[in-house]
Amino acid sequence: MPLNAAELLVTLVGTDRAPLRIRLANALREAIRSGQVSPGTTLPSTRILAHDLGLSRGVIVDAYAQLASEGFIRSRPGGATTAVWVPAATLPEHWLDHRPAARPNPELDLRPGWPDLSAFPRRAWAGATRDVLRDLPDAELGYCEPWGSAELRRHLADYLRRVRGAMTAPEGVVVVNGVTQGLSLICRMLLRGGDKRLGIEDPSNAVQRRLLVRLGIEPVDIPVDGDGVRVDALAAAGIRVVLCTPAHQFPCGVALSPARREQLLRWAGDVNGLIIEDDYDAEFRYERAPLGCLQGMDPDHVALLGSVSKTLAPALRLGWVLSPPQLLTSLRGLKRDDDFGSNVIAQHVLARLLDSGQYDRHLRGLRRRYRQRRDAFVAAMGRRLPDWEIMGSAGGLHLTVSLPTGMPEGRLVAAAAGRGLAVLGLEAMSGRPVARPGIVVSYARSTPDMCEAAVDRLVRASAELDAVTPEMEAAATGSSILWNDIG
């Protein structure tokens, strides 16, 4: 055949560290694809090729078997092995030249959205996974209910009743792949019912804003003040649905006041509307007393969204929706049609952590860790930048910092980027010009020493604003948002 043993040997002796059987299969596959071995060519027997290459016959048998399973060769018992014609696939030219856009990799990344991934409880998760794989009935490895395993829904209902004051039964829980999917499913359900306008806090999560627009929803900005979302402005907007973060408003950090909570629930009842409650950072509180979720006060008009993206890790893609009863059937149907269900093994592992109390213990450790980092950042700001006002420090994983009068937000973000520090400007999360410029910084991934270093870079950046060019400012603004900071 045109490809002789010597050429194969040269290929196999390359730098590839894959097993010999895989290297041999790759070399023969490429030879057939490229036409070096033409269709119908008889290949050497496994015994002869093993002798010529100085390899064990088992390596040749395995390589031939792989190529036969892929349709590149045809073997008949007692007969010859021949190459099979494979039509050459031509990839679109732009695919060959495409390179993923390089993401900025700042030395200190204080953009909000990510937890401290080093805190993931690997040992507890691995132990629970081992136990689940040992004990899980075979039937649970099949297609489970698309809206979540009964085991996880039961434990989530118990946990959310106990910790968040939610009012639900396992039947009312829909397990989703994070808050993003939960919000997307609800919005698609709203669109089906003719609701195209949705109130959203101003300022709020910029990634959620973009998601709503892509789904065909028209976001309606509702201002936020020190008591949370302005219900009077919501009522004046003439809409029936609002997305809000009552436990810890993102990004301002305020909790929805008791009076404002009553007004919001009364509004929902008056217009027969829907409150989409994003339970953002509700688990992390330091000074203030726990606040129950709105859903527990009016389950008929509130859909509660939550996830383990901040408490465990975003990579798990595990979240939940507590649905109002009248929307449950539609929400289940959309989840079924979307992906036929989330990862079942991970659901059972989370259920075991909830049942054993390990999830609660993990959260207690996280609160201590994050509180120490928050204290370090606030203390460093107080020493070095005393005229910068800090908001939202009573809970959560980030702070909103109002800048001194006259300091341009965009230039500061760009100057900080030039110093290797990534922060998020408040204007990027607002639907209208902000009354007072500010930045949003996360301390979740910063040790106390890193907090000191970050504040030092902010001090230096604030002294270099005149050196910032429009190009630098545009580049820093364009890369300021973490692409998946929605949970």
Residue pairs with C-beta under 8 A, 6 or more apart in sequence:
1 37
1 41
1 42
1 43
1 44
2 31
2 36
2 37
2 38
2 41
3 27
3 28
3 31
3 36
3 37
5 49
5 52
5 53
8 24
8 27
8 28
8 53
9 53
11 23
11 27
12 20
12 23
12 24
12 27
12 53
14 23
16 23
16 26
18 26
20 55
20 59
21 59
21 62
21 63
21 66
22 63
22 66
24 53
24 55
24 59
24 60
24 63
25 62
25 63
25 66
25 67
28 37
28 43
28 63
28 67
28 72
28 73
29 67
29 70
29 72
30 36
31 37
32 67
32 72
32 73
32 83
32 84
32 86
33 72
33 86
33 88
35 88
37 43
37 83
38 83
39 83
39 84
39 85
40 82
40 83
40 85
41 82
41 83
42 80
42 81
42 82
43 49
43 64
43 73
43 80
43 81
43 82
43 83
44 52
45 81
46 57
46 60
46 61
46 64
46 81
47 57
49 60
50 56
50 57
50 59
50 60
53 60
64 73
64 75
64 81
67 73
68 74
68 75
71 84
71 86
72 83
72 84
72 86
73 81
73 82
73 83
73 84
74 81
74 82
74 84
75 81
103 479
104 417
104 422
104 479
106 417
106 420
106 421
106 422
107 420
107 421
108 420
108 421
108 422
108 446
108 450
108 453
108 454
108 457
109 422
109 445
110 421
110 422
110 423
110 441
110 442
110 443
110 446
110 454
111 422
111 423
111 424
111 440
111 442
111 480
111 481
111 482
111 485
112 250
112 251
112 397
112 398
112 424
112 440
112 441
112 442
112 444
112 482
112 485
113 442
113 482
113 484
113 485
113 486
113 487
114 314
114 442
114 444
114 445
114 482
114 485
115 309
115 310
115 311
115 313
115 314
115 366
115 397
115 444
115 445
116 366
116 369
116 370
116 444
116 445
117 313
117 445
119 365
119 366
119 369
120 312
120 313
121 312
121 353
121 358
121 362
124 353
124 358
124 362
125 312
125 349
125 353
128 349
128 352
128 353
128 356
128 358
129 345
129 349
131 352
132 345
132 348
132 349
132 352
133 345
136 345
136 348
140 149
140 344
140 348
141 344
143 340
143 341
144 341
144 344
145 341
146 332
146 335
146 336
146 339
146 340
146 341
147 153
147 173
147 174
147 175
147 331
147 332
147 335
147 336
147 341
148 173
148 174
148 175
148 320
148 341
148 342
148 347
149 175
149 344
149 347
149 348
149 351
150 170
151 347
151 348
151 351
152 175
152 347
152 348
152 350
152 351
152 354
153 170
153 171
153 173
153 175
154 170
154 351
155 350
155 351
155 354
155 355
156 170
156 173
156 175
156 320
156 351
156 354
157 166
157 168
157 169
157 170
157 172
157 173
158 354
159 354
159 359
160 166
160 168
160 293
160 304
160 306
160 320
160 322
161 167
161 168
161 296
163 283
164 279
164 282
164 292
164 293
164 295
164 296
164 304
164 306
165 292
165 293
165 296
166 292
166 293
166 295
166 296
166 299
166 304
166 322
167 295
167 296
167 299
168 295
168 299
168 322
171 328
172 299
172 322
172 323
172 325
172 328
173 320
173 321
173 322
173 323
174 182
174 185
174 320
174 321
174 323
174 328
174 331
174 332
174 335
175 318
175 319
175 320
175 341
175 342
175 347
176 182
176 185
176 319
176 320
176 321
176 335
176 342
177 317
177 318
177 319
177 339
177 342
178 307
178 309
178 314
178 317
178 318
178 319
178 486
178 487
179 278
179 305
179 306
179 307
179 309
179 319
179 486
179 487
180 211
180 484
180 486
180 487
181 319
181 338
182 305
182 307
182 319
182 320
182 321
183 208
183 211
183 243
183 276
183 278
183 305
183 486
184 211
184 215
185 321
185 331
185 334
185 335
185 338
186 274
186 276
186 303
186 321
186 327
186 331
187 198
187 212
187 215
187 217
188 215
188 334
189 327
189 330
189 331
189 334
190 196
190 198
190 217
190 241
190 274
191 215
191 216
191 217
192 330
195 240
195 241
196 216
196 217
196 218
197 217
197 218
197 220
197 237
197 239
197 241
198 212
198 217
198 218
198 219
198 220
198 239
198 241
198 242
198 243
198 276
199 219
199 220
199 222
199 234
199 237
199 239
199 241
199 242
199 243
199 244
200 208
200 209
200 212
200 219
200 220
200 221
200 222
200 242
200 243
200 431
201 222
201 224
201 229
201 243
201 244
201 245
201 249
201 250
202 221
202 222
202 223
202 224
202 430
202 431
202 432
203 224
203 251
203 252
203 426
203 429
203 430
203 431
203 434
204 224
204 243
204 245
204 250
204 251
204 429
205 250
205 251
205 429
205 485
205 486
206 428
206 429
206 481
207 481
207 482
207 483
207 484
207 485
207 486
208 243
208 486
209 219
209 429
209 431
211 486
212 218
212 219
213 219
219 431
220 237
220 239
221 430
221 431
221 432
222 229
222 230
222 233
222 234
222 237
222 242
223 229
223 230
223 233
224 230
224 249
224 252
224 254
225 254
226 254
227 254
227 256
227 257
227 259
227 260
228 244
228 246
228 249
228 254
228 255
228 256
228 257
228 260
228 261
229 242
229 244
229 246
229 249
229 256
229 260
229 264
231 260
231 263
231 264
231 267
232 263
234 242
234 264
234 267
235 267
239 273
240 271
240 272
240 273
240 274
241 273
241 274
241 275
241 276
242 264
242 273
242 274
242 275
242 276
243 276
243 278
244 256
244 264
244 275
244 276
244 277
244 278
245 277
245 278
245 279
245 280
245 281
246 255
246 256
246 261
246 264
246 277
246 291
246 293
246 294
247 255
247 256
247 279
247 280
247 281
247 282
247 291
247 293
247 395
248 254
248 255
248 280
248 281
248 282
248 284
248 285
248 392
248 395
248 396
249 255
249 256
249 280
249 392
250 278
250 280
250 281
250 396
250 398
251 392
251 398
251 400
251 424
251 426
251 429
251 440
252 391
252 392
252 400
253 391
253 392
253 393
253 394
253 395
253 396
253 398
253 399
253 400
254 391
254 392
255 288
255 291
255 394
255 395
256 264
256 291
256 294
261 294
261 297
264 275
264 294
265 275
265 294
265 297
265 298
265 301
265 302
267 273
268 274
268 275
268 298
268 301
268 302
269 298
269 301
272 301
273 301
274 301
274 302
274 303
274 324
274 327
275 294
275 298
275 301
275 302
275 303
276 302
276 303
276 305
277 293
277 294
277 295
277 302
277 303
277 304
277 305
278 305
279 293
279 304
279 305
279 306
280 396
280 487
281 310
281 395
281 396
281 397
282 291
282 293
282 306
283 310
283 311
283 363
283 366
283 367
284 310
284 366
284 367
284 370
284 395
284 396
284 397
285 291
285 367
285 394
285 395
286 367
286 371
286 374
286 393
286 394
286 395
287 394
287 395
288 394
288 395
293 302
293 304
294 302
294 304
295 302
295 303
295 304
295 322
299 322
299 324
299 325
300 324
300 325
300 326
301 324
302 322
302 324
303 321
303 322
303 323
303 324
303 327
304 320
304 321
304 322
305 319
305 320
305 321
306 319
306 320
307 318
307 319
307 320
307 487
308 316
308 318
308 319
308 350
309 316
309 319
309 487
310 397
310 487
311 359
311 362
311 363
311 366
312 318
312 350
312 362
314 484
314 487
316 346
316 350
317 342
317 343
317 346
318 342
318 343
318 346
318 347
318 350
319 487
321 331
323 331
335 341
350 359
353 359
353 362
370 397
370 443
370 444
372 448
373 443
373 444
373 446
373 447
373 448
373 451
374 393
374 399
374 443
376 443
376 446
376 447
376 448
376 451
376 452
377 399
377 441
377 443
377 446
377 451
377 454
377 455
378 390
378 393
378 399
380 451
380 452
380 454
380 455
381 388
381 390
381 401
381 455
384 455
384 456
384 458
384 459
385 455
385 458
385 459
385 462
387 404
388 401
388 402
388 403
388 404
389 401
389 402
390 399
390 400
390 401
390 402
391 399
391 400
391 401
391 402
391 438
392 398
392 399
392 400
393 399
397 442
397 443
397 444
398 440
398 441
398 442
398 443
398 444
399 440
399 441
399 442
399 443
400 426
400 438
400 439
400 440
401 438
401 439
401 440
401 441
402 436
402 437
402 438
403 409
403 412
403 436
403 437
403 438
403 439
405 436
407 437
407 462
407 465
408 437
408 465
409 425
409 426
409 427
409 434
409 437
409 438
409 439
410 425
410 427
410 473
410 476
410 477
411 465
411 468
411 473
412 425
412 439
412 458
412 461
412 462
412 465
413 423
413 424
413 425
413 439
413 473
413 476
413 477
413 480
414 468
414 472
414 473
414 475
414 476
414 477
415 461
415 462
415 464
415 465
415 467
415 468
415 472
416 422
416 423
416 457
416 458
416 461
416 476
417 472
417 475
417 476
417 479
418 461
418 464
418 468
418 472
419 457
419 460
419 461
419 464
420 457
421 454
421 457
421 458
421 461
422 479
422 480
423 439
423 440
423 441
423 458
423 480
424 439
424 440
424 441
424 480
424 481
425 437
425 438
425 439
425 440
425 477
425 480
426 434
426 437
426 438
426 439
426 440
427 433
427 434
427 437
428 477
428 480
428 481
429 440
441 454
443 451
446 454
